[in-house]
Amino acid sequence: MKIGLEVHVALPTKTKLFCNDLAYENQDIPNSNVCPVCLGLPGSKPVLNKKALEISANIANSLNCKIPAKTSFVRKVYFYPDLPKGYQITQLDGAIGKEGYISIKNKKVGIRRVQIEEDPAKILREKDYSLIDFNRSGVPLNEIVTEPDIENLEELKELIKELRSILYYNGVDINQEIKSDLNISLAENRVEIKNVTGIKNLISAAEYEIQRQSQLIKDGKDVIMETRTYKEDTEETVSSREKETEEEYGFIFESDLTFYETSNIKLNKVVIPSKIAHELAEKNGYSEETIRELVMFNKRNLYLLSNTPKEDFSKAVALIEKFYSFGIMDYSDNQFEMMLKYDVSSMDKGTFMSRIEGKEPIKEADKKEIEEYLILTIKQDSTLQGREDEKAIGFLIGKLKQKYHMDSKEAKEIIEKTIKTQKVN
């Protein structure tokens, strides 16, 4: 079995790839965020967005690609309503990144190339007609093309997770629905499933296609080289057309754009979170899987754990998990450092919030005063005497919270201890 991917990722730029129209803002009104360039009008000339070039070079570098001294563009010629020029500006031999790889648990999956290209317009299909919205036309994309090195579904899932994590650390919005073309061959001929949107659908399309091709081979039938479409409602792939070859597209050099030097592009330090998780696990004697879950898609967690000394590492992991469990995402570095001095494993949310707010645990001397207050309160209210039910304890908890600003757990512990002592006496 051979599986390859072509993953299309929208780049986090303010403007489109070849013009100054906004890439992601002001998209509500159809065909309002357009200009002659992204409408493909005669005489319009593209001007490359240098920020898109910089982001693409960093993504390619993170995927261990060779970055050429000069990068260039081609016209991918095909005719479709969402492409008014009759071609898409993309890259091929002059791609920003080539011959890279991405490491997953047991192997390296080759990256054939990382190329920069423009997004076509959006087609809205109705029952008996179609509409076209050109707001999306010209949005900058990276197409990341893998080698057919993926050999099973588990490797496919691992690759997608690893790739999304690397993209996240390069500033890409991973909450966007990533579009992919999926190439699968169980026999000689390759089948491509085009425009699969979202990770869940990608895995589902792969599962169905593997089963379909396996059954054909089992029945002694040929697997036809073709392009198929994934139907989300039925969770199956259906034939759409025979598979095109690269030659059929008629790639020609994009003469409206020049060669672009890459030597002056600023390359950031490469961050591979799975690799850092492995290093942190070995250094601190902790579960690698737990660390991976915390850092793969969270830059803050990676920073905090990378800067925590070994003696505090286990407490730091427990603290981050506690913040998550209580739904607390907005906390300062000072609050994190302050909370490290406590054992948070058994804290309820009230106690936890008290500590974040700087309230220290109650001292023994203070506890004596509180116990005396409780005894006096019970003596003065005959309805509370001899009672240990939830209603009575709840009333006393309210009293202590009001007078001493305690959290519920601490208040309840002191109340129960005081009642028990009084019964013995």
N, C-alpha and C positions, 0 to 999 in steps of 0.2 A: 504493500500500500504506500502510495506517495501523495502527500497533501502539500499544497503551496498556497500562499495567501497574497493578495494585493489589498493592502489596507489604506483607505483614504481618510486623511486626518485634516480637519480645518485648523489653520495656523492662527495663533492669538495676536493678530495685527489689528490696528485701528481701521486701516483702509484696505481696499481691494488690492489684487496683485498687480494690476497694470494701470490703475487710475486712482483718483483721490476720493472716490465715493466710499462712504462708510461700509465696512465689511459686515457688521452685525447690528448696528443701531438703526433706528428708523425703518424697520422692515415691515411694519404693520400694513401699510397701504401698498398694494401690489404695483409694481413698476414705477415707484416713486423715487427710489434710490439708484438712479441709473444715469448714464452719460453716453456720448457717442462711442466711447471705447468698449464698454461692456455690452452695448447694444450691437456692436460689430458694424457700425455704419461706415460706408466708404470714406476713405481719407483719414479716418481716426488712427492714431499710432499709440501702441502700448509703451509705457515707461515702467520699468521694473521697480517694485517696492523693495528697497534694500533691507528693510527689517525682516521681510519674509525670507530673503536670502540668508540673513544671519541666523534666524531661528532654524532654518532647514540645515545649515551647515552644522549647527550644534546637535541637532537630532541625528544627523548622519555620523557625527563624531561619537555620540553616545552609543551608536550601534556598530562601533568598530569599523566604520567604512573608510575607504581611501577617498580623500577629498582632492579632486584634480586642481591643478594650478589655475585653470580657467574652466568656467561652466557656461553652457549655452543651451538654447531652446530649439524645439522643432514644432512643426505644425502636424498634428495628427488629423488627417483628412478623413472625415466621414460626414454624412448628411443626416441631420436629425433636427426636429423643430426647436430644441432647446439650445441649438448652436448656430446662431445667425450668420457667422462668418463662413460656415461650411468646414471649419476645422477648430480643434482645441489646441491652445498653446500649452505644451508640456515639455518633457525632457526625455532623452533616450541615451545616446552615447555620451552626451555632455552632461549627464546627471550630476547633481551636487555630491552624491555619495555612491560608491560602488564597492563590491566585494567585501562586505562586512559580515557580521554574525551577531546573533543574540544567544546568550547562554541560558539554558534551562537546566533543570536538576541533573539530568544524565547525559547531556550532549550540547553541541552547538548547532543552531539552525542558521544556515547561510542567508545573508541579505544580499540579493542580487543588485539592487540599487535603491536609492532614495531619490525621488524626483519631485521637482516643483511643477505644479500645474494649476490651471484655473478651473474653478467649478462651473459647470454649465448652468443654465437657467433651470427653474423648477417648473415641471409640467403638472398641472392639476387636471386629472381626468374625471370628467362627468359621464353620465350615461351615454349620451350620443354626441358629445363634443369635448374638446380639451382646451384649457386655458394655459397661458405661459406667463410666469412671473419672473422678470429679469433682475429682481433685487439681489438674488443669489449669484447671478452671473458675474464671474470674475473674482469670487472669494478665493483667497489663496489656500491651496491644499498641498500636502505631501502625500505622494503615493509611495508606500513602502512595500517593495516586492521581495518576497522570500524565495529561497530555493525550495524545491519539493522535498525537503528533508524531514517533514513531520510524518510520523509513521503510525500514529494512533490518536484517538480522541483525547486521551489524557495529556499527551504532548501538545496537542492543539490548545487545550484549555490553559496549560501552563505557559505556553508561548504568548497567548493573548494577555494573560495577567501580567507577565513580565514586560511586554511591550507597552501596555497601558501605564504601568508604573514609571517606565523610562520617559514616556511622553509627558506624564504628569510633572515630573521633575524638570522638564524642559518648558514648563509653562502652558502646556496644552490643556484645554478644558476637557477632562475625561468624562464629564457628565453628558457631553454631546453624544448623539447616537452615531457611533463610528460605522461607516459603510465599508463593506469588504466584498471582494470577488474571491470565490473559493474554487481552487482547482484540485480535483480528486481523480486519481487513476488507480484502479485495482488491477487493470489489465494494460494492454499496450496503449490504447487511446485515452486521452485526457478529456474530462468533462469539466466545464466551467459553470459555476453558479454565480450569476451576476447580481450586483447591487443588493447584497444582504445587509439589512439595517439592524444594528444592535448585536450585542454579544450572545444573548439568549437564542436569537434566531440563527446566528452563525453556527452555534453548536448543534441546534436542532436540524439545520440544513445538512450539516456534515453527517449526522447520525442517519438521516433518511437516505442520503445519497450512497453512503457506504452499504447500507442494507439493500438498496436497489441494485447497485452494481454487483454485489455478492450473489444476489438471486439470479441475475442474468448469467453470470459465469457458471453458477451451479446448474442452470437449465441448459447450458451449452450454447448460449446465444452471445452475439457480439455486443460489446459496449461501444456505442457510436460516439465519435468525437463531435460534441455539440455544446451549445450554450443553453443553460436551463435557468429557470426563474424559481425562486422560493416563494411558495404561497403560505403566508403566515396563518391564515384561517384554517387550512387543512394540514399544515405542517408537512408539506411535501414539495418536491421539486417537479416542475413540468417543463417540457421541451419548448424552447422559444425560437431557436434557429440553429443552423449548422455553425460550428465554431470557426471564427475568423482567425487568420494568421496575421502576424505583424505586417507582412508584405501587403496584405489586402488594404491596410489602412493608408498606405502611401505616405509615410513620414517624409517631410521635406524640411530643410533648414529654415528657421524663422528669421528672415532677413530684416525684419523691423526691429530686432533686438541684437545687440552685439555680444561678444564674448565678455564675461565678467571675471575679473581677477578675484581669487579667493584668499590671497596671502594676507590681505589687510582685514579680514573678517575676525572679529573677536570671538575666540572659542572659550567658553566657560569650563570650569572644572567639571569633569564627568562625574555624575552621581548615579551609581547603580545600587538602589536600596537593598535588593536581595543580597548583594555581595557584602554590603555593610552589615546587614542583619547576621550573616554568617560569621563575620569577624567579631561582632559584639557577643554573639552566642559563645564562641570559642574563648574569648577573652574573659567573659564573666561567668562561664559555666551555666548558661541559661538555655531554655528551649528556643531553638532557632525559629520554629514555626510560630511561636507566640510573638517573637520580636518582628518577624516578617509581617504578621497581621497588623501590628501597630505602626510600622514605618513605610510599608509599600505605597500608601497613598496619603501620607501625612508628614509634611516637612517639619512641622513643629515637634512631633514625637521623635523624629530622627535626630533633630538638633538636641533635644533634651537628653535622650538616651546616650548619644555620642559624647556628651559632656558630663555624664554622671560617673563619679569614681566607682570602682569595683565594689567597695564595701556598701555602697548605697544602691547598687543596681537593682537588686530584687525588689527593694522598697519603691524604687522609681517606677518599675513596671507595674507593681500593684497599685501605685498611686494613679498612674495614667488610666488604668482599667477602672479605678474607682470614679475618676472624673467622668469617664464615658458612661458608667452604669447609672450615675445620677444626672446625666444629660448636661453636664457642665463643660462647655467648650471654650468659654472666654475667661481664661485665668492668666495672671501675669507670671513671669519667671520668678519674681519674689515670692508669690503665693506658692508656687511649686516647690521652691527651696524650703520655705517655711513648713510645708506639710510633710516634707521628707523626714522630719524629726519625730513624727508620730507613727504608730502602728495603725494603719487605716483599715486593715483587713476586716475588723469586726464593727467598724463605725457605721451607725445609721446616718441617714442624710442630714438630720438635725444636728448631730454632733459634728459631722463633717463640715457643714456650713458654718457652725460656730467657730471651728478652728480656722477656717479660711478667713473669717472676719476678725481673727486675732484674739478670740476669747480662749483663755487657757483653761485646762481642766480644773475642777474645783479642788481646792486644798483641803486637807484634813481638818484644819481649824475652821474653815468656812462650813464644812459639812456639819460640825457640831452645832454651829449657830443655826443652820437650816433645820437640823433635827429638833432643836429646842423650839423653833418657830412652829414646826409641824405639830408637836405635842401640845403646845398652847392652843393652836387653831382647832385641833380635835376636841380638846377639853371645853373650849368655849362654844362649840356647836354640837349639841346632843345628837343631832341627826347623823353625825359622822362617827360617833363612838361605837366601837365594836364591828365596824364595817370594813370589808376587804373587796367589795365588788367593784367592777369596772367603772361604774358611775361615780362612786365615791373617790376612787383613785384618780379618775379623770378630773374631778373637781379640784383635788389637791395639786395635781400637775399644773393646772391653770394658775393656781395661786403662786406656785414656785416660779413658773415662767414669768409671771407678771412682776414679782418682787425681786427675783434674783437673775432674771434673763437667762434661765437655764434651757437646755433642749429637753425634749420629752423623755428620751432614754435615760439621761442622768437623773432627771426628776423622779421618774418611776422607780429607779433602783433605790434612791434614798427613801422614798415613801414606803416601799415594801420592807426595807431593812428596819425602818423606824417602827412600823406596825408590828413586825415580828418581835423586836426587842421589847416593846410595850406589853405584848402578850406574855412573854416569858417573865417579865417583872410583875 
